[in-house]
Amino acid sequence: MNTKPRIVVAMSGGVDSSVAAALMARAGFDVVGITLQLYPGDTPAKKGSCCAGQDIYDAKTVAAKLGIAHYVLDYESRFREKVIADFADTYARGETPIPCVRCNERVKFADLLDTARELGADALATGHYVRRVETATGAQLHAANEAARDQSYFLFATTQAQLDYLRFPVGDMDKADVRAIAAELGLVTADKPDSQDICFVPEGRYTRVIDRLRPDAARPGEIVNLDGAVLGRHDGITNFTVGQRKGLGLSGNEESLFVIRLDAAKARVVVGPRAALASSSITLRDVNWLAPAARSMECSVKVRSMRPPVAATVTPLAGGAARVDLAMPEDAVAPGQACVFYDGSRVLGGGWIGAGAAAAAA
């Protein structure tokens, strides 16, 4: 009988999760690798994707090299319902989604975590670049050591109960060191390119997904300025996002025009000068707290994954909402994106940016 503590590792077929599995095996755990099949079995891998046909094969190959058990679970229908459909619905509402957050929140750290428990595992490990810091009051979520690789923004919806069960073996490491370990072990993923695109969007053409799932969302409408004057026409609000300048089909204006907000009900794209993009106050919905929610707290926040944190005051509101008052205005704060709160490297929580951000900007 195997008396080693068991850990399930989510193996996407990339180098990070491969090394996470290797580190857990090296540490003496009974490692079980699980790869989620999110697409039909004959789906070809494309550059920038994950969890496609080639990725499943690579995960199997790595597991065999490490001498660990490996299983492929068919999560295609769950992924379609909980991530892809939400992606289309969010665009149809005139918002800009983050499907990677939904995948972590609704699939990897929900359904897969339950499966890990059913397998008798003591923890679920992933290849995310974040750090889990154990304290006397429970586990904390911290940004990765290598800032360029940090994925904490995408994990803000992780609950405390999930965090207590999760492990992130590569969160303290640099990417170069991760690849060096993979090369040392002779893993086929050692030089595999990182996934970059939205995995279910072929060639970056996200409107194809929306048109197929929500064909009514692409109804044509007007492009108007902040005063409501009609400047032009468009083929559907799903082709636009807050802050967009190119592709508006407008010319002859005294200054460049940007998308300020999207009105899905009226199928309107509202444009204005760059100055109108600035938001100093943001309203959030569905806020998840990983620290005690004080009446009001000073912290730093990120309103986009690639933007640096900025100083702000976060005030919890009723119904799981919060107001974020920024010390300095931020441009192009887009409804549907996330605002994540930090105290240094620690993630305090975060929520989804509501339509109030665009209204405040205008």
Secondary structure, DSSP 8 states (H G I E B T S, - for coil): ---S-EEEEE--SSHHHHHHHHHHHHTT-EEEEEEEE-S-TT----TT--SSHHHHHHHHHHHHHHT-EEEEEE-HHHHIIIIIHHHHHHHHTT----HHHHHIIIIIIIIHHHHHHHTT-SEEE---SEEEEEETTEEEEEE-SSGGG--GGGGTT--HHHHHHEE-TTTTS-HHHHHHHHHHTT-TTTT-----S-TTSGGG-HHHHHHHH-GGGG--EEEE-TT--EEEEES-GGG--TT--TT----S-SS--EEEEEETTTTEEEEE-GGGGEEEEEEEEEEEESS---SSEEEEEESSTTS--EEEEEEE-GGG-EEEEEEEEEE---TTSEEEEEETTEEEEEEEE-THHHHHH-
